[in-house]
Amino acid sequence: MRISKLVGERTKTAPSDAVIKSHSLMIRAGYIKLVANGIWSLAMPAKRIARKIENIIREEMDALDGQECSFPVVMPRELWEESGRYTSIGDEMVRFKDRNARDMVLGMTHEEAAVQFARDAVNSYQQLPFMIYQIQTKFRDEGRPRGGLIRVREFTMKDAYSFHMTQEDLEAYYKRAYDAYDRIFRRIGMKNFIAVTSDSGMMGGRISHEFMLLTPIGEDSIVICPKCGLKANMEVATAANENYPAEEAKKAEEVYTGSAKEIAEVTKYLGDVSAERTIKAVCYNIKGDSVHTVVAFIRGDLEVNEAKLKKVLQAEVVPAALSDGTLTAGNIGPVGLPEKNIIVVYDKSLRGAVNMVTGANKPEYHIKNVCEGRDFVISESFDIAKVKPGQKCPVCGAELTVENGIEIGNIFQLGTKYTESMGMTVLNAEGKAVNPIMGCYGIGVGRAIASIAEESADEKGLNWPMSVAPWHVYLCVIRPDDERVRAKAEELYAELEKRGVEVLMDDRAQSAGFKFADCDLMGIPLRLVVSPRALERDEAEIKIRSTGEIITCPYSECADRIEEMKDSMTIKV
């Protein structure tokens, strides 16, 4: 490819909202162009990267005996009603009517399509296990697109679905898929990634893992034990139980706290109370329920984990408005709490609580020295708290740390959630109809591109690993108007392409510095410079983008040297 013909402008500046490194650099380098919020066009360089990532994924999926197929982007309502997800999924799924007034949806995931595809063709245990996969465009009406390709609305994703007769067979295959994901991410050049236990969310199932790239710009919080290696997404992470210090229960007393409502305000007003000795009330409404208010009580220094709370309630929740005057925001407590239309959920952190400060359920007052078991009773408690740094590991007792990460892939043990609801059965060895057990495995291609860029880029620009780089070599022609230089560059271009080395030739009439800056910005792994001065010595100059190392070699050896470097820099797993 000649850069003079390449569609896509390289610039020194990016839009002001492109604050994430990968987002800014991919716009500046001419890789992506915004079409609408969360919807992007990929220029040729980005599309070449996507194709290479997809091919690596295909190789690993085929090695798992995967069968590639293609499910539709548009599906009828009836298919999603079979699984129950037509109504359980919210506004993120796009619903519309076709010209015949038939209800349709845009696929944001394809469990329903996979089961519908397989259920008529597979009817015997002898046909199991099998795995089908696709690399397909999907649409999710994401409420908060951000970071270029990191969080989008339209995206390309590899999703795979395996079907098994037994849980043991699924678990064995799940381990193979887990290992394949590790190879995929290493082959595409990622380094600082981990696998963590996670919440299966709308996908359902009991066991799931997310693969996370650890980075400060990640929106997910990952809880890690540096001693025993425990790793979990914040949505499911737990800490060891903490016991309250043994002390004598004091007499409960109402105290005036005025306008102090937040935990920090109350502790500051009272002066002698820490956040750990307060009880926080966080209120929610259940989606679709306009009558009841959920009051979640938790220790004051902790935060409610809404993913955990949703599991306890088996329902979606939204912050409560508290407009009817039944509850006094900022002064809610478990002592004297109104009972009508109130659902109370206690966090396990309040079991055995002694001498705590809590709301008095009336304006401007709190109660000091409240004790669980005396002033209020917890009949059942749950873990609904976010883990915070410094809490103890539930496995080994070491202090936990919390890091940020970007989800780059996920795998789920779905069980029979979809095969049962959609009526897929096979005959087992005894001739009895049973529901196959499913696994699900996803990787977002666009997010992988952005994540690689985020991890590898430096102050000069992008820095692609050889295995996914849009081109292996940036052939920088200095003085293309010089007939000898142009002839030698064309000769090298043809020879390298013949050897399978992908070349982007900068044939523009620009200065060396201008071209070098574009090469660094675009992140091509090798820069090969052909110039009048070097040719006087019958040499050419090679620069390695990732290290900055410059190598001078005889012109006649350039093709051999570049081919060797391309092979040695390609990650092999």
KOLKOL-334702 format. One record per residue (C-alpha): residue number from 1; chain; y, x negated, z negated. Coordinates in Angstrom, 2 decimals, padded with zeros to 5 digits. Example, Ala and Ser with C-alpha at 12.3 -4.5 7.8 and 13.67 -1.06 7.14 Angstrom:
BEGIN
seq | mol | c2 | c1 | c3
1 | A | -004.50 | -012.30 | -007.80
2 | A | -001.06 | -013.67 | -007.14
This chain:
BEGIN
seq | mol | c2 | c1 | c3
1 | A | 000.00 | 000.00 | 000.00
2 | A | 003.51 | -001.22 | 000.85
3 | A | 006.11 | -000.43 | -001.75
4 | A | 008.71 | 000.26 | 000.91
5 | A | 006.70 | 003.38 | 001.82
6 | A | 005.74 | 004.40 | -001.73
7 | A | 007.19 | 007.78 | -002.73
8 | A | 008.66 | 007.56 | -006.21
9 | A | 011.85 | 006.03 | -007.53
10 | A | 011.98 | 003.29 | -010.15
11 | A | 015.03 | 003.43 | -012.38
12 | A | 016.56 | 001.60 | -015.35
13 | A | 017.10 | 004.79 | -017.35
14 | A | 015.05 | 007.81 | -018.35
15 | A | 016.12 | 011.31 | -019.51
16 | A | 017.54 | 011.41 | -023.04
17 | A | 014.64 | 013.55 | -024.26
18 | A | 012.08 | 010.90 | -023.20
19 | A | 012.04 | 009.22 | -026.61
20 | A | 008.35 | 008.25 | -026.60
21 | A | 007.63 | 004.91 | -024.94
22 | A | 004.94 | 006.10 | -022.52
23 | A | 007.01 | 009.14 | -021.53
24 | A | 010.11 | 007.09 | -020.79
25 | A | 008.35 | 004.27 | -018.93
26 | A | 006.22 | 006.52 | -016.75
27 | A | 009.34 | 008.36 | -015.59
28 | A | 011.25 | 005.10 | -015.06
29 | A | 008.35 | 003.55 | -013.12
30 | A | 008.12 | 006.57 | -010.80
31 | A | 004.67 | 007.70 | -011.97
32 | A | 005.49 | 011.28 | -012.99
33 | A | 008.11 | 013.91 | -012.20
34 | A | 008.95 | 016.97 | -014.28
35 | A | 008.45 | 020.34 | -012.58
36 | A | 008.83 | 022.68 | -015.57
37 | A | 008.47 | 022.37 | -019.33
38 | A | 005.05 | 020.79 | -019.91
39 | A | 004.21 | 020.74 | -016.18
40 | A | 004.29 | 017.48 | -014.21
41 | A | 003.68 | 016.15 | -010.72
42 | A | 001.75 | 012.87 | -010.55
43 | A | 002.95 | 010.32 | -008.00
44 | A | 000.45 | 008.16 | -006.14
45 | A | 000.23 | 005.40 | -008.83
46 | A | -000.56 | 007.91 | -011.61
47 | A | -003.03 | 009.75 | -009.39
48 | A | -004.86 | 006.48 | -008.70
49 | A | -005.10 | 005.83 | -012.45
50 | A | -006.39 | 009.38 | -013.01
51 | A | -009.05 | 008.92 | -010.33
52 | A | -010.30 | 005.70 | -011.92
53 | A | -010.49 | 007.29 | -015.36
54 | A | -012.35 | 010.26 | -013.88
55 | A | -014.85 | 007.96 | -012.14
56 | A | -015.58 | 006.09 | -015.39
57 | A | -016.09 | 009.44 | -017.11
58 | A | -018.41 | 010.57 | -014.29
59 | A | -020.52 | 007.43 | -014.58
60 | A | -020.99 | 007.97 | -018.32
61 | A | -021.66 | 011.71 | -017.98
62 | A | -024.18 | 011.11 | -015.18
63 | A | -025.89 | 008.54 | -017.43
64 | A | -026.36 | 011.41 | -019.93
65 | A | -028.15 | 013.39 | -017.20
66 | A | -025.06 | 015.49 | -016.66
67 | A | -024.80 | 017.78 | -013.66
68 | A | -021.26 | 017.98 | -012.26
69 | A | -020.11 | 021.42 | -011.20
70 | A | -016.81 | 023.30 | -010.93
71 | A | -015.80 | 026.45 | -012.78
72 | A | -012.88 | 028.66 | -011.69
73 | A | -009.38 | 028.35 | -013.11
74 | A | -008.98 | 032.15 | -012.97
75 | A | -011.52 | 034.36 | -014.76
76 | A | -011.83 | 038.10 | -015.43
77 | A | -011.01 | 039.58 | -018.81
78 | A | -014.57 | 040.91 | -019.20
79 | A | -016.01 | 037.39 | -019.43
80 | A | -013.79 | 036.53 | -022.38
81 | A | -014.39 | 039.87 | -024.04
82 | A | -018.10 | 039.02 | -024.14
83 | A | -017.36 | 036.04 | -026.39
84 | A | -014.67 | 037.89 | -028.36
85 | A | -012.01 | 035.34 | -027.50
86 | A | -009.92 | 037.58 | -025.24
87 | A | -008.30 | 039.06 | -028.36
88 | A | -008.84 | 036.22 | -030.87
89 | A | -006.86 | 033.65 | -028.85
90 | A | -003.11 | 034.14 | -029.02
91 | A | -000.24 | 033.59 | -026.63
92 | A | -001.44 | 030.15 | -025.55
93 | A | -003.85 | 031.88 | -023.13
94 | A | -002.16 | 033.28 | -020.03
95 | A | -003.21 | 036.83 | -019.18
96 | A | -002.17 | 038.64 | -016.01
97 | A | -003.18 | 041.42 | -013.62
98 | A | -004.25 | 040.76 | -010.05
99 | A | -003.14 | 042.93 | -007.11
100 | A | -005.88 | 045.45 | -007.97
101 | A | -004.58 | 045.79 | -011.55
102 | A | -007.61 | 043.95 | -012.90
103 | A | -007.03 | 041.92 | -016.08
104 | A | -007.46 | 038.19 | -015.51
105 | A | -006.92 | 034.98 | -017.52
106 | A | -006.13 | 031.36 | -016.72
107 | A | -008.85 | 029.13 | -018.14
108 | A | -007.76 | 026.86 | -020.99
109 | A | -011.37 | 026.01 | -021.76
110 | A | -014.63 | 027.02 | -020.06
111 | A | -017.38 | 027.86 | -022.57
112 | A | -017.56 | 031.40 | -021.23
113 | A | -017.81 | 030.24 | -017.62
114 | A | -020.50 | 027.70 | -018.51
115 | A | -022.68 | 030.30 | -020.25
116 | A | -022.17 | 032.84 | -017.45
117 | A | -023.11 | 030.15 | -014.92
118 | A | -026.33 | 029.21 | -016.73
119 | A | -027.66 | 032.41 | -018.26
120 | A | -029.18 | 033.94 | -015.11
121 | A | -030.56 | 030.67 | -013.74
122 | A | -032.14 | 029.35 | -016.97
123 | A | -034.82 | 031.48 | -018.63
124 | A | -037.45 | 029.11 | -020.07
125 | A | -037.56 | 026.44 | -022.76
126 | A | -039.03 | 024.15 | -020.11
127 | A | -035.63 | 024.03 | -018.39
128 | A | -033.93 | 022.73 | -021.55
129 | A | -032.20 | 020.53 | -022.49
130 | A | -029.57 | 020.18 | -019.78
131 | A | -025.87 | 019.39 | -019.56
132 | A | -023.32 | 020.61 | -017.04
133 | A | -019.81 | 019.23 | -016.75
134 | A | -016.67 | 019.50 | -014.68
135 | A | -013.31 | 017.78 | -014.21
136 | A | -010.96 | 020.70 | -013.70
137 | A | -007.35 | 021.88 | -013.95
138 | A | -006.62 | 024.06 | -016.96
139 | A | -003.58 | 025.87 | -018.30
140 | A | -002.63 | 026.36 | -021.94
141 | A | 000.77 | 027.89 | -022.66
142 | A | 001.54 | 025.24 | -025.27
143 | A | 004.48 | 026.20 | -027.46
144 | A | 005.73 | 022.64 | -028.00
145 | A | 005.15 | 020.40 | -024.96
146 | A | 006.21 | 016.82 | -025.71
147 | A | 005.83 | 013.18 | -024.81
148 | A | 005.37 | 013.45 | -021.04
149 | A | 001.62 | 013.74 | -020.47
150 | A | 000.71 | 013.63 | -024.16
151 | A | 001.19 | 017.36 | -024.82
152 | A | 001.41 | 019.54 | -021.71
153 | A | 000.74 | 023.05 | -020.49
154 | A | -001.12 | 022.32 | -017.25
155 | A | -003.68 | 019.53 | -017.49
156 | A | -006.84 | 018.05 | -016.00
157 | A | -009.78 | 017.82 | -018.34
158 | A | -013.40 | 016.82 | -018.34
159 | A | -015.40 | 019.36 | -020.27
160 | A | -019.16 | 019.25 | -020.64
161 | A | -021.62 | 021.77 | -022.12
162 | A | -025.15 | 020.97 | -023.25
163 | A | -027.91 | 023.52 | -024.00
164 | A | -030.83 | 022.87 | -026.38
165 | A | -033.83 | 024.59 | -027.92
166 | A | -033.49 | 023.05 | -031.40
167 | A | -030.76 | 021.77 | -033.70
168 | A | -032.57 | 018.44 | -033.87
169 | A | -032.43 | 018.09 | -030.09
170 | A | -028.70 | 018.92 | -030.09
171 | A | -028.04 | 016.34 | -032.80
172 | A | -029.88 | 013.65 | -030.83
173 | A | -027.89 | 014.46 | -027.70
174 | A | -024.66 | 014.68 | -029.69
175 | A | -025.21 | 011.08 | -030.83
176 | A | -025.70 | 010.01 | -027.20
177 | A | -022.46 | 011.76 | -026.23
178 | A | -020.67 | 010.15 | -029.19
179 | A | -021.77 | 006.70 | -027.98
180 | A | -020.80 | 007.54 | -024.39
181 | A | -017.29 | 008.46 | -025.53
182 | A | -016.98 | 005.13 | -027.31
183 | A | -017.92 | 003.37 | -024.05
184 | A | -015.52 | 005.49 | -021.99
185 | A | -012.51 | 004.68 | -024.14
186 | A | -013.34 | 000.98 | -024.28
187 | A | -013.90 | 000.85 | -020.50
188 | A | -010.52 | 002.44 | -019.76
189 | A | -008.86 | -000.18 | -021.92
190 | A | -008.15 | 001.49 | -025.26
191 | A | -008.44 | -000.70 | -028.33
192 | A | -007.20 | 000.90 | -031.54
193 | A | -009.19 | 004.13 | -031.55
194 | A | -011.56 | 005.70 | -034.07
195 | A | -013.78 | 008.79 | -034.34
196 | A | -013.06 | 011.21 | -037.19
197 | A | -014.63 | 014.40 | -038.47
198 | A | -012.47 | 017.36 | -037.52
199 | A | -011.94 | 021.11 | -037.59
200 | A | -013.64 | 022.98 | -034.75
201 | A | -010.82 | 025.55 | -034.60
202 | A | -011.08 | 028.22 | -031.90
203 | A | -014.07 | 026.41 | -030.39
204 | A | -016.31 | 027.40 | -033.29
205 | A | -019.37 | 025.54 | -034.49
206 | A | -020.18 | 023.61 | -037.63
207 | A | -019.81 | 019.93 | -036.76
208 | A | -017.13 | 018.30 | -034.65
209 | A | -015.53 | 014.90 | -034.11
210 | A | -012.24 | 013.86 | -032.61
211 | A | -011.60 | 010.48 | -031.05
212 | A | -008.15 | 009.32 | -032.08
213 | A | -005.88 | 006.58 | -030.81
214 | A | -004.05 | 005.27 | -033.88
215 | A | -000.33 | 005.10 | -033.12
216 | A | 002.88 | 005.83 | -035.06
217 | A | 003.93 | 008.45 | -032.50
218 | A | 000.76 | 010.53 | -032.96
219 | A | 001.17 | 014.08 | -034.31
220 | A | -002.26 | 014.19 | -035.97
221 | A | -002.71 | 012.74 | -039.45
222 | A | -005.89 | 010.76 | -040.06
223 | A | -007.23 | 010.16 | -043.56
224 | A | -009.02 | 006.81 | -043.86
225 | A | -010.84 | 005.04 | -046.67
226 | A | -010.42 | 001.29 | -046.11
227 | A | -013.38 | 000.55 | -048.39
228 | A | -016.26 | 002.80 | -047.29
229 | A | -014.98 | 003.71 | -043.82
230 | A | -014.63 | 007.46 | -044.34
231 | A | -012.43 | 008.92 | -041.55
232 | A | -011.33 | 012.54 | -041.19
233 | A | -008.62 | 014.57 | -039.55
234 | A | -006.16 | 015.93 | -042.11
235 | A | -007.35 | 019.45 | -041.23
236 | A | -010.72 | 018.81 | -042.89
237 | A | -010.13 | 015.72 | -045.09
238 | A | -010.77 | 016.02 | -048.82
239 | A | -009.95 | 013.86 | -051.83
240 | A | -011.86 | 013.39 | -055.05
241 | A | -011.24 | 015.93 | -057.80
242 | A | -008.58 | 014.88 | -060.30
243 | A | -008.83 | 015.83 | -063.97
244 | A | -005.81 | 016.72 | -066.06
245 | A | -005.20 | 014.46 | -069.06
246 | A | -006.59 | 015.75 | -072.36
247 | A | -003.66 | 017.16 | -074.32
248 | A | -002.89 | 020.03 | -076.65
249 | A | -001.77 | 023.24 | -074.98
250 | A | 001.83 | 024.03 | -075.87
251 | A | 003.38 | 027.45 | -076.29
252 | A | 004.47 | 029.02 | -073.00
253 | A | 008.19 | 029.74 | -072.74
254 | A | 010.54 | 031.15 | -070.12
255 | A | 013.37 | 028.78 | -069.13
256 | A | 016.49 | 029.41 | -067.10
257 | A | 016.51 | 027.41 | -063.83
258 | A | 019.35 | 029.14 | -062.00
259 | A | 019.36 | 028.58 | -058.24
260 | A | 016.65 | 025.88 | -058.41
261 | A | 013.75 | 027.04 | -056.24
262 | A | 012.17 | 024.07 | -054.47
263 | A | 009.84 | 021.87 | -056.55
264 | A | 012.27 | 018.92 | -056.34
265 | A | 015.15 | 021.14 | -057.48
266 | A | 013.21 | 022.57 | -060.41
267 | A | 011.98 | 019.19 | -061.68
268 | A | 015.50 | 017.76 | -061.37
269 | A | 016.98 | 020.70 | -063.27
270 | A | 014.43 | 020.50 | -066.07
271 | A | 014.58 | 016.73 | -066.22
272 | A | 011.36 | 016.06 | -068.14
273 | A | 008.84 | 017.47 | -065.65
274 | A | 007.14 | 015.73 | -062.71
275 | A | 006.03 | 017.49 | -059.53
276 | A | 002.40 | 016.93 | -060.56
277 | A | 002.99 | 019.23 | -063.55
278 | A | 004.28 | 022.18 | -061.51
279 | A | 002.57 | 025.03 | -059.67
280 | A | 003.79 | 025.69 | -056.15
281 | A | 003.49 | 029.10 | -054.47
282 | A | 003.39 | 029.27 | -050.66
283 | A | 003.35 | 032.72 | -049.06
284 | A | 001.81 | 033.86 | -045.78
285 | A | 001.08 | 036.99 | -043.81
286 | A | -002.21 | 037.49 | -041.99
287 | A | -001.68 | 038.04 | -038.27
288 | A | -002.11 | 041.71 | -037.50
289 | A | -001.82 | 042.73 | -041.18
290 | A | 001.64 | 044.04 | -042.05
291 | A | 000.65 | 045.21 | -045.54
292 | A | -000.77 | 042.25 | -047.47
293 | A | 000.90 | 039.01 | -048.52
294 | A | -001.19 | 035.88 | -049.16
295 | A | 000.06 | 033.76 | -052.05
296 | A | -001.45 | 030.27 | -052.06
297 | A | -001.05 | 028.45 | -055.38
298 | A | -001.30 | 024.66 | -055.37
299 | A | -000.20 | 021.71 | -057.51
300 | A | 003.47 | 021.01 | -056.90
301 | A | 003.09 | 017.51 | -055.46
302 | A | 000.61 | 018.72 | -052.81
303 | A | 001.05 | 020.62 | -049.54
304 | A | -000.99 | 023.57 | -048.28
305 | A | -003.31 | 022.71 | -045.40
306 | A | -003.07 | 025.79 | -043.20
307 | A | -006.24 | 024.93 | -041.26
308 | A | -008.22 | 025.02 | -044.52
309 | A | -006.47 | 028.20 | -045.65
310 | A | -007.37 | 029.92 | -042.37
311 | A | -011.02 | 029.05 | -042.95
312 | A | -010.90 | 030.53 | -046.45
313 | A | -009.28 | 033.73 | -045.19
314 | A | -011.19 | 033.80 | -041.89
315 | A | -007.92 | 034.80 | -040.26
316 | A | -004.79 | 033.41 | -038.62
317 | A | -001.72 | 033.17 | -040.87
318 | A | 002.05 | 032.95 | -040.39
319 | A | 004.79 | 032.24 | -042.96
320 | A | 005.65 | 035.37 | -044.93
321 | A | 009.08 | 036.98 | -044.62
322 | A | 009.14 | 038.38 | -048.23
323 | A | 011.70 | 040.96 | -047.21
324 | A | 010.46 | 043.90 | -049.31
325 | A | 011.57 | 042.44 | -052.67
326 | A | 008.08 | 042.52 | -054.22
327 | A | 008.04 | 038.74 | -054.60
328 | A | 010.98 | 036.52 | -055.55
329 | A | 010.97 | 033.48 | -053.26
330 | A | 011.24 | 030.26 | -055.26
331 | A | 010.25 | 031.91 | -058.53
332 | A | 006.68 | 033.04 | -057.83
333 | A | 003.94 | 032.19 | -060.32
334 | A | 000.43 | 033.28 | -061.31
335 | A | 001.57 | 034.75 | -064.66
336 | A | 002.63 | 038.38 | -064.26
337 | A | 002.22 | 038.31 | -060.49
338 | A | 002.32 | 041.80 | -058.91
339 | A | -001.19 | 042.80 | -057.86
340 | A | -000.51 | 045.47 | -055.21
341 | A | -001.07 | 044.20 | -051.65
342 | A | -001.27 | 040.60 | -052.84
343 | A | -004.10 | 038.24 | -051.88
344 | A | -004.19 | 035.19 | -054.17
345 | A | -005.80 | 031.89 | -053.15
346 | A | -005.96 | 029.06 | -055.71
347 | A | -006.34 | 025.42 | -054.76
348 | A | -008.93 | 023.45 | -056.71
349 | A | -006.15 | 021.17 | -057.97
350 | A | -005.16 | 023.88 | -060.50
351 | A | -008.54 | 024.14 | -062.23
352 | A | -008.03 | 023.10 | -065.86
353 | A | -004.27 | 022.81 | -065.41
354 | A | -002.44 | 022.47 | -068.70
355 | A | 001.25 | 022.63 | -069.67
356 | A | 002.49 | 023.37 | -066.17
357 | A | 005.78 | 024.78 | -064.90
358 | A | 005.59 | 027.82 | -062.63
359 | A | 007.77 | 030.65 | -061.38
360 | A | 008.39 | 033.56 | -063.77
361 | A | 008.31 | 036.17 | -060.97
362 | A | 011.94 | 037.05 | -061.52
363 | A | 015.15 | 035.47 | -060.25
364 | A | 016.53 | 032.30 | -061.90
365 | A | 013.61 | 031.79 | -064.30
366 | A | 010.48 | 029.66 | -064.56
367 | A | 007.85 | 029.37 | -067.29
368 | A | 007.00 | 026.07 | -069.01
369 | A | 003.65 | 025.07 | -070.59
370 | A | 001.50 | 027.46 | -068.55
371 | A | -002.24 | 026.76 | -068.95
372 | A | -005.09 | 027.83 | -066.69
373 | A | -007.69 | 029.78 | -068.66
374 | A | -005.13 | 030.96 | -071.22
375 | A | -002.13 | 032.29 | -069.26
376 | A | -003.92 | 032.89 | -065.98
377 | A | -007.56 | 032.65 | -064.96
378 | A | -008.98 | 031.16 | -061.77
379 | A | -012.26 | 032.89 | -060.97
380 | A | -012.65 | 031.08 | -057.64
381 | A | -010.80 | 028.09 | -056.20
382 | A | -010.81 | 026.38 | -052.83
383 | A | -009.77 | 023.11 | -051.27
384 | A | -006.64 | 024.15 | -049.35
385 | A | -004.61 | 020.95 | -049.86
386 | A | -003.54 | 018.20 | -047.51
387 | A | -004.70 | 014.79 | -048.65
388 | A | -001.87 | 012.41 | -049.49
389 | A | -001.91 | 008.60 | -049.52
390 | A | -003.15 | 007.11 | -052.77
391 | A | -005.53 | 009.93 | -053.66
392 | A | -009.10 | 008.85 | -054.32
393 | A | -011.89 | 008.80 | -051.74
394 | A | -014.53 | 011.48 | -052.51
395 | A | -017.27 | 009.03 | -051.50
396 | A | -016.39 | 005.72 | -053.15
397 | A | -013.27 | 006.36 | -055.23
398 | A | -011.00 | 003.90 | -053.40
399 | A | -007.42 | 004.84 | -052.55
400 | A | -007.08 | 006.73 | -049.27
401 | A | -004.57 | 005.90 | -046.55
402 | A | -003.06 | 008.23 | -043.95
403 | A | -002.30 | 007.14 | -040.39
404 | A | -000.97 | 008.94 | -037.31
405 | A | -003.04 | 009.39 | -034.17
406 | A | -003.25 | 011.00 | -030.74
407 | A | -006.39 | 013.01 | -030.02
408 | A | -007.97 | 011.49 | -026.90
409 | A | -011.31 | 013.32 | -026.91
410 | A | -013.44 | 015.74 | -028.89
411 | A | -017.07 | 016.74 | -029.28
412 | A | -018.45 | 019.88 | -030.94
413 | A | -021.81 | 021.20 | -032.07
414 | A | -021.19 | 024.82 | -031.11
415 | A | -024.52 | 026.29 | -032.19
416 | A | -025.25 | 029.76 | -030.73
417 | A | -021.67 | 031.13 | -030.97
418 | A | -021.41 | 031.68 | -027.21
419 | A | -025.03 | 032.12 | -026.12
420 | A | -025.55 | 034.82 | -028.76
421 | A | -022.30 | 036.73 | -028.11
422 | A | -022.81 | 036.54 | -024.33
423 | A | -026.50 | 037.41 | -024.38
424 | A | -027.97 | 034.19 | -022.99
425 | A | -031.63 | 033.86 | -023.94
426 | A | -034.61 | 031.76 | -022.92
427 | A | -038.28 | 032.21 | -023.72
428 | A | -039.63 | 029.68 | -026.20
429 | A | -043.18 | 028.26 | -026.19
430 | A | -044.43 | 031.40 | -027.93
431 | A | -042.82 | 033.67 | -025.35
432 | A | -040.06 | 034.87 | -027.69
433 | A | -036.49 | 035.25 | -026.43
434 | A | -034.09 | 032.95 | -028.31
435 | A | -030.47 | 031.87 | -027.88
436 | A | -030.04 | 028.25 | -026.76
437 | A | -027.97 | 025.98 | -029.00
438 | A | -024.86 | 024.47 | -027.39
439 | A | -022.76 | 021.33 | -027.60
440 | A | -019.32 | 020.83 | -026.03
441 | A | -017.56 | 017.58 | -025.07
442 | A | -013.96 | 017.23 | -023.79
443 | A | -011.56 | 014.51 | -022.59
444 | A | -008.05 | 015.11 | -021.23
445 | A | -007.36 | 012.83 | -018.27
446 | A | -003.56 | 013.03 | -018.36
447 | A | -003.45 | 012.41 | -022.09
448 | A | -005.72 | 009.39 | -021.58
449 | A | -003.21 | 007.98 | -019.08
450 | A | -000.31 | 008.48 | -021.50
451 | A | -002.30 | 007.07 | -024.44
452 | A | -003.22 | 003.90 | -022.56
453 | A | 000.42 | 003.50 | -021.58
454 | A | 001.56 | 004.05 | -025.17
455 | A | -000.83 | 001.47 | -026.57
456 | A | -000.42 | -001.22 | -023.91
457 | A | 003.26 | -001.12 | -022.87
458 | A | 005.77 | -003.71 | -024.01
459 | A | 009.53 | -004.19 | -023.82
460 | A | 009.35 | -004.95 | -020.09
461 | A | 007.40 | -001.88 | -019.05
462 | A | 003.90 | -000.53 | -018.56
463 | A | 000.89 | -002.82 | -018.82
464 | A | -002.26 | -001.28 | -017.36
465 | A | -005.77 | -002.61 | -018.07
466 | A | -007.46 | -003.88 | -014.92
467 | A | -010.12 | -001.12 | -015.02
468 | A | -007.60 | 001.70 | -014.50
469 | A | -004.55 | -000.02 | -012.98
470 | A | -003.19 | 001.73 | -009.89
471 | A | -003.45 | -001.59 | -008.04
472 | A | -004.98 | -004.86 | -009.14
473 | A | -002.31 | -007.11 | -007.64
474 | A | 001.41 | -006.85 | -006.97
475 | A | 001.98 | -009.05 | -003.92
476 | A | 005.58 | -010.12 | -004.24
477 | A | 006.97 | -011.36 | -000.92
478 | A | 010.10 | -013.46 | -001.42
479 | A | 012.20 | -013.59 | 001.74
480 | A | 010.13 | -011.25 | 003.97
481 | A | 012.59 | -012.09 | 006.73
482 | A | 011.06 | -015.59 | 006.84
483 | A | 008.43 | -015.42 | 009.57
484 | A | 006.06 | -017.91 | 007.89
485 | A | 006.30 | -016.16 | 004.52
486 | A | 005.69 | -012.77 | 006.09
487 | A | 002.68 | -014.03 | 008.07
488 | A | 001.07 | -015.68 | 005.02
489 | A | 001.67 | -012.55 | 002.89
490 | A | 000.11 | -010.32 | 005.54
491 | A | -002.86 | -012.69 | 005.76
492 | A | -003.37 | -012.57 | 001.97
493 | A | -002.92 | -008.79 | 001.91
494 | A | -005.64 | -008.28 | 004.51
495 | A | -008.05 | -010.77 | 002.90
496 | A | -007.72 | -009.29 | -000.58
497 | A | -008.14 | -005.72 | 000.64
498 | A | -011.26 | -006.81 | 002.53
499 | A | -012.68 | -008.15 | -000.74
500 | A | -012.07 | -004.89 | -002.56
501 | A | -008.94 | -006.10 | -004.38
502 | A | -006.32 | -003.34 | -004.38
503 | A | -002.88 | -004.65 | -003.43
504 | A | 000.62 | -003.22 | -003.71
505 | A | 002.79 | -005.37 | -001.46
506 | A | 006.50 | -005.55 | -002.17
507 | A | 007.86 | -006.03 | 001.34
508 | A | 011.45 | -005.00 | 000.54
509 | A | 014.50 | -007.12 | 001.27
510 | A | 015.40 | -007.49 | -002.41
511 | A | 015.92 | -010.45 | -004.73
512 | A | 013.05 | -012.08 | -006.58
513 | A | 014.40 | -010.91 | -009.94
514 | A | 014.64 | -007.32 | -008.74
515 | A | 011.03 | -007.37 | -007.55
516 | A | 009.74 | -009.11 | -010.68
517 | A | 011.39 | -006.43 | -012.84
518 | A | 009.72 | -003.65 | -010.81
519 | A | 006.36 | -005.39 | -011.11
520 | A | 006.68 | -005.61 | -014.91
521 | A | 007.91 | -002.01 | -015.14
522 | A | 004.99 | -000.67 | -013.10
523 | A | 002.49 | -002.67 | -015.18
524 | A | 000.33 | -004.12 | -012.38
525 | A | -002.09 | -006.62 | -014.03
526 | A | -001.56 | -009.55 | -011.62
527 | A | 001.55 | -010.67 | -009.77
528 | A | 001.03 | -012.86 | -006.72
529 | A | 004.20 | -014.52 | -005.39
530 | A | 004.51 | -015.85 | -001.84
531 | A | 007.82 | -017.66 | -001.30
532 | A | 009.33 | -020.27 | 001.05
533 | A | 009.50 | -022.85 | -001.73
534 | A | 005.85 | -022.40 | -002.78
535 | A | 004.64 | -022.50 | 000.81
536 | A | 006.35 | -025.84 | 001.30
537 | A | 003.74 | -027.12 | -001.18
538 | A | 001.06 | -024.88 | 000.38
539 | A | 000.80 | -023.00 | -002.93
540 | A | 001.23 | -019.53 | -004.39
541 | A | 002.03 | -018.38 | -007.91
542 | A | -000.06 | -015.94 | -009.97
543 | A | 001.23 | -014.32 | -013.17
544 | A | -000.91 | -012.36 | -015.66
545 | A | 001.10 | -009.32 | -016.83
546 | A | -000.57 | -008.95 | -020.22
547 | A | -000.09 | -012.56 | -021.37
548 | A | 002.78 | -013.83 | -019.25
549 | A | 000.69 | -016.85 | -018.20
550 | A | 001.71 | -018.33 | -014.82
551 | A | -000.86 | -020.11 | -012.67
552 | A | -000.11 | -022.14 | -009.56
553 | A | -002.95 | -022.57 | -007.09
554 | A | -003.39 | -023.80 | -003.51
555 | A | -002.71 | -021.07 | -001.00
556 | A | -006.20 | -021.43 | 000.48
557 | A | -007.76 | -020.68 | -002.94
558 | A | -005.57 | -017.66 | -003.80
559 | A | -007.98 | -014.95 | -002.66
560 | A | -010.91 | -016.53 | -004.53
561 | A | -008.85 | -016.98 | -007.68
562 | A | -007.48 | -013.42 | -007.62
563 | A | -010.96 | -011.97 | -007.07
564 | A | -012.34 | -013.98 | -010.01
565 | A | -009.48 | -012.90 | -012.27
566 | A | -009.87 | -009.26 | -011.29
567 | A | -013.57 | -009.35 | -012.19
568 | A | -013.07 | -011.26 | -015.45
569 | A | -010.25 | -008.93 | -016.59
570 | A | -012.26 | -005.75 | -015.94
571 | A | -013.69 | -004.49 | -019.22
572 | A | -017.48 | -004.38 | -019.22
573 | A | -019.34 | -002.40 | -021.87
